[in-house]
Amino acid sequence: MNIVVIGTGYVGLVTGTALAEVGHYVTCVDVDAAKVARMRDGQSPIYEPGLEDLMRNNILKGRLAFETCLENVVEAARVIFIAVGTPQSTDGSANLDYILAAARDITPFVREDTVIVTKSTVPVGTNDLIADTIAMTGGIRPMMVSNPEFLREGSAIHDTFYGDRIVVGTAHEEALCVMRVIFEPFSVPIFETDIRSAEMIKYAANAFLATKISFINEMANMCEWKNADIEAVSAGIGMDKRIGSHFLQAGIGYGGSCFPKDTKALIAMAREEGAHLPLLDAVEAVNAVRYEKVMENLLTIHHDLRGKKIAVLGLAFKPNTDDMRDAASIKVITQLLDAGAHVTAYDPVATSVARTLLPSSVELYDKMESALFDAEAAIIVTEWYEVRQLDLAVLKTMMRVPVVIDGRNCMDQYQMKEAGIIYRSIGRQNHDKIPVLR
């Protein structure tokens, strides 16, 4: 099937490449000519494990192409995916400027059998707004489909081919049949529903996961106050099938492009109805200050940070991505600089992105050892594999003062103690014996 994907950000590029991989003929369209040129050479503009290999494979097979001019490809397309950004507005709502611009751009080419699929995360009612926009100018009300993405950055390829479900929302049986054909090769369950419910599912899923994270971080505070261990608590409640073990890792909160933005967007949607969502207000409030935990722990050891060299390990909001949107590292580094510290930092893939976001006084290194050399404390912000596998004997030798503040609970506290490293984590207590779950 001939498919056009408008937008080659994280969602659009992964979606287009995956559709080509299962046999469809896909053209991804983006207005950035330099970006399109790189993608034509098989170079991904985002860091996502496995993506470039799939891109190159399908470019060579003639199933994946990249264009800057929409009119060159859209007329031949039966299905048009819209995967442009919906950035957060100042009031927390989703900005639909790019969505509506894409709708206006495709209006002259929409036929009665054209299926328009919204892949972007959009507020409830947006697909109706797109259809109204096209019908107002073009005279044809298109068949709309809401097909929200559920991709985790760093695991997007796996999630595409082995996801829990594919959500398809539409009022048109013909469009539904087309979507079944498109997604049949993935062998992933398809959940079919109405279009507004599909729009809502995406927001509800992300808000619920954000709630789990804020909840377990609140419990981590309780564990510190009551001398309990949050990892034992997480494991114990996670064994309950009604709760589940995912997203119960205590730390310094969630970040990235989805959870913060989608939670705020839901709150904004409620505000438009003259209502509020107190639970999500609380989720946001808990997360907004969670990054301060590392500073609290650091100040129990170094009471004055002026002039001290502090190494920050990990800058991306999570491992296996170079995305620093709403990353805890930015907030932590800001606090350190405000306290007068000299900050060095390391990340295996996000350094180039960090250079555009962090003050020039922050020294960025491509090698973790360089960032750690002569440091008086190290703060783990992102649980990269390289960080988790760090040789503790080497760590102690390199640092002026062997202090590790673990914001992700990714290090073994008993190994840290044996290595003679001063160690602080989140909601965990040192015990003489390692607890055993039976």
URUR-V851610 format. One record per backbone hydrogen bond with DSSP energy under -0.5 kcal/mol. NH is the residue of the N-H (numbers start at 1). CO is the residue of the C=O. E is the energy in kcal/mol with one decimal. If there is no record, write none. Layout:
BEGIN
nh,co,e
NH,CO,E
NH,CO,E
END
This chain:
BEGIN
nh,co,e
3,1,-0.5
3,25,-2.9
4,79,-2.3
5,27,-2.6
6,4,-0.5
6,81,-3.2
7,5,-0.7
7,29,-3.0
9,83,-0.5
12,83,-0.6
13,9,-2.4
14,10,-1.5
15,11,-2.5
16,12,-2.7
17,13,-2.3
18,14,-2.4
19,15,-2.4
20,16,-1.9
21,17,-2.1
22,18,-1.3
23,20,-1.7
24,19,-2.0
25,1,-2.0
26,24,-0.7
26,63,-3.0
27,3,-2.2
28,65,-2.7
29,5,-3.0
30,67,-2.3
33,31,-1.0
36,32,-2.3
37,33,-2.2
38,34,-1.8
39,35,-2.2
40,36,-2.3
41,37,-0.9
41,38,-0.6
42,39,-2.0
43,38,-2.3
44,42,-0.6
48,46,-0.8
51,48,-2.2
54,50,-1.5
55,51,-2.5
56,52,-2.7
57,53,-2.2
58,54,-2.1
59,55,-2.2
60,56,-2.3
61,57,-1.3
62,59,-1.1
63,58,-2.3
64,58,-1.3
65,26,-2.2
67,28,-2.4
70,68,-0.7
72,69,-0.9
73,70,-1.7
74,70,-2.4
76,73,-0.7
77,74,-1.2
78,2,-1.5
79,2,-1.3
80,115,-2.7
81,4,-3.4
81,79,-0.5
82,117,-3.3
83,6,-2.8
83,81,-0.6
89,93,-3.6
92,89,-1.9
95,87,-3.3
96,94,-0.6
100,96,-2.6
101,97,-2.0
102,98,-2.1
103,99,-2.0
104,100,-2.2
105,101,-2.1
106,102,-1.9
107,103,-1.0
109,106,-1.9
110,106,-0.6
110,107,-1.2
114,111,-1.4
115,78,-2.3
116,114,-0.6
116,143,-2.6
117,80,-3.2
117,115,-0.6
118,116,-0.5
118,145,-3.1
119,82,-2.6
119,117,-0.8
120,82,-1.6
122,120,-0.7
126,123,-2.1
129,125,-1.7
130,126,-2.5
131,127,-2.3
132,128,-2.4
133,129,-2.3
134,130,-2.3
135,131,-2.6
136,132,-2.3
137,133,-1.1
138,134,-3.3
139,134,-0.5
139,135,-1.3
142,140,-0.8
143,114,-1.3
144,142,-0.7
145,116,-2.2
146,169,-2.8
147,118,-2.3
147,145,-0.6
149,119,-0.8
153,151,-0.6
155,152,-2.5
159,155,-2.6
160,156,-2.0
161,157,-1.7
162,158,-2.3
163,159,-0.6
166,189,-2.6
168,166,-0.5
168,191,-2.8
169,146,-2.5
170,193,-1.8
171,144,-0.5
173,171,-0.5
176,172,-2.1
177,173,-2.2
178,174,-1.9
179,175,-2.3
180,176,-2.1
181,177,-1.8
182,178,-2.2
183,179,-2.4
184,180,-1.3
186,183,-1.6
187,183,-0.5
187,184,-1.2
191,166,-3.1
191,189,-0.6
192,190,-0.7
193,168,-2.3
198,194,-1.8
199,195,-1.8
200,196,-2.0
201,197,-2.2
202,198,-1.1
203,199,-0.9
204,200,-2.8
205,201,-2.6
206,202,-2.0
207,203,-2.6
208,204,-2.1
209,205,-2.1
210,206,-2.3
211,207,-1.9
212,208,-2.0
213,209,-1.9
214,210,-2.4
215,211,-2.6
216,212,-2.4
217,213,-1.7
218,214,-1.8
219,215,-2.2
220,216,-1.7
221,217,-1.5
222,218,-1.7
223,219,-2.4
224,220,-1.9
225,221,-2.1
226,222,-2.4
227,223,-0.7
228,223,-2.3
230,228,-0.5
230,427,-2.8
233,229,-2.1
234,230,-3.1
235,231,-2.2
236,232,-2.4
237,233,-2.6
238,234,-2.2
239,235,-1.0
240,237,-1.4
241,239,-0.6
243,240,-2.0
244,240,-2.9
248,245,-0.9
250,248,-0.7
252,407,-0.8
256,325,-1.8
262,258,-3.4
263,259,-2.1
264,260,-2.0
265,261,-2.2
266,262,-2.1
267,263,-2.0
268,264,-2.4
269,265,-2.5
270,266,-2.2
271,267,-2.0
272,268,-1.9
273,269,-0.8
273,270,-0.8
274,271,-1.7
275,270,-2.5
278,276,-0.6
281,277,-2.2
282,278,-2.0
283,279,-2.1
284,280,-2.4
285,281,-2.2
286,282,-2.6
287,283,-2.0
288,284,-2.4
289,285,-0.8
289,286,-0.6
290,287,-1.0
291,287,-0.5
292,289,-1.5
293,290,-2.1
294,291,-1.1
295,291,-0.6
296,292,-2.3
297,293,-2.4
298,294,-2.4
299,295,-2.5
300,296,-0.7
300,297,-0.7
301,298,-1.5
302,298,-2.9
303,301,-0.7
307,340,-2.8
308,305,-2.0
310,308,-0.7
310,342,-2.7
311,377,-2.8
312,344,-2.8
313,311,-0.6
313,379,-3.0
314,312,-0.7
314,346,-3.5
317,323,-2.5
321,318,-0.6
327,324,-1.7
330,327,-0.8
331,327,-0.8
332,328,-2.6
333,329,-2.8
334,330,-1.9
335,331,-2.0
336,332,-2.3
337,333,-2.6
338,334,-2.3
339,335,-1.5
340,337,-1.6
341,336,-2.5
342,308,-3.2
343,341,-0.6
344,310,-2.3
345,363,-2.5
346,312,-2.2
347,365,-0.7
354,350,-2.7
355,351,-1.9
356,352,-0.6
356,353,-1.1
357,354,-1.3
358,354,-2.7
362,359,-1.8
363,343,-2.3
364,362,-0.7
365,345,-2.6
371,367,-1.3
372,368,-1.9
373,369,-1.4
374,398,-2.8
375,372,-2.4
376,309,-3.2
377,309,-0.7
378,403,-2.3
379,311,-3.2
380,378,-0.5
380,405,-2.9
381,313,-2.6
381,379,-0.7
382,313,-1.7
384,382,-1.9
388,384,-2.3
389,385,-1.9
390,387,-1.5
392,390,-0.6
395,391,-2.5
396,392,-2.5
397,393,-1.6
398,394,-2.5
399,395,-1.9
400,375,-1.5
401,375,-1.8
403,401,-1.9
404,422,-3.0
405,378,-3.2
406,404,-0.6
406,424,-3.3
407,380,-2.0
407,405,-0.9
413,411,-0.7
416,412,-2.0
417,413,-1.8
418,414,-2.3
419,415,-1.9
420,417,-1.2
421,416,-2.4
422,402,-2.8
423,421,-0.6
424,404,-2.2
427,425,-0.6
437,435,-0.5
438,436,-0.5
END
